[in-house]
Amino acid sequence: MDIYFEFDSEKIYEPVLANIIIETQIPINIVKVTVSNEGGEALITVPDEVADKIIARLRQKGLKPTSKFRKINLDKELCVDCGHCVSLCSFNALAMDENMEVMLDSEKCTGCRRCLDACPRNAISI
């Protein structure tokens, strides 16, 4: 299960995920972490059967987890099928079809947002 969570600036230098992995012995795949002076956000993947346990631990550590990650939307009316976004999508959520049109597979989207700034028409949004 994908778990998205946000954290404030006080948590930036704390090894929260490392401690949870050590304490629970549950493997956590860190898909994406974004950090700024104000705090950050992260996307992790855990086995479905232990997701509730990990969410509870994240809350105990002062983080704000949810299973709803903000994935991208592709506005086909604005999109000119230039492919800039496709070249940046490591998860193949954005791809060119046989007609050379950009297609979005939202199941593959991790919400990494690399594609957002690449789009010259702002056809991609959260």
N, C-alpha and C positions, 0 to 999 in steps of 0.2 A: 504494500500500500504506500502511496505517496503521501507524505506529511509535509505541509508547509508551515513554517513558523517565523514569527518576527521576534526581535529582541532589541532592548534599548542599549545605549552606549556603555552602560555599566557592565554588560555581559560580554563585550567584545573580547576581552583578554582572559576570560574564564574558559577552561577546557570542558565546557558543559557536555558536549557530545562524547568526548573521550571518556569522561567520568561515567556517563550512562552506559557506554559500551562495556567498560570495566565492571561496573556494578551488576549489570544484568546478563553479561555474556551473550548479548543479542547482537548479531551483525547489523550494522547500519551503513547503508550506502549513501554517501554525501554526493548528491547530484549537482547542487549549485548553492553557493553562498555569496551574498552581496553585502558589503560592509561600507558604512559611511560614518562620519562623525556623530550622527544622530542615532545610530544603531545599525540594524541590518535585518536581513531575511534569509531564509535557507529553505531548500527543498531536499528532503531525505527520503529514502525508500527503505522500508522494513518489511519483514514477512507479515502477511495479513493476520496471522493468528496471534501476533504479539503487538499489533498496532496500538491497541488500547493501553497496554502497559507502558509503551514508549510515550504516548501522548500524556499519560498521567505523570511520568517522570519529568517530561519537559515542563509541564505546569508546575510541578514541585520546585523546579530549578528557576522559576520566574519567567519562563518563556510563554509565548502565546501561540500554541499550535492549533492547526485545523487540518482536516483532510481535504479541504477545498483549496486547490492551488489556482491562482489566477493565470489561466492559459490565454493564448492569443486568439484574436479574431481576425479574419481576413475579409476585407470589404472588396468583393470582386468587381464592384462598380468603379472603385478608385484604382484598383490594381491594373497596371499596364503590362504585366507578365515579363518584367525585365529580368527577373531571376536573381537580383541582388540578395534577397532574403534566403533563397535556396542555397546559395554558396556558403552561407554562414550557419545553416542549420545542421548541427552535428547529429541530430536525432532523426533525421529524415522525415520530420513532421511537415516540412515544406518541400515540395518536389515539383518538377515539371512533368506534365503528362505527355502523352503521345502527340498532342496538338500544341505543345510548347506553351501550355498555360500553367500558371502556378496553382497548385492544389494543396490544401491543408488537411492533414490527418491529425485531428485534435487528440486522438488516443496516444499518439507518439510525442506530443508536445510536452516538454518539461517546464515550460514557462521561463526559460533562461533569458529571453528577451533580446538576444543578440540581433534578431531580425528587425526589431523596432526602428533603430536608427539607420538601418540599411535601406529602408523603403523611401524612395524619393517622393512618393505620392501620399505618404502617411496612410496607406491602406491597411496597415497592421496596427491593432490596438489590443489592450488588455481587457 
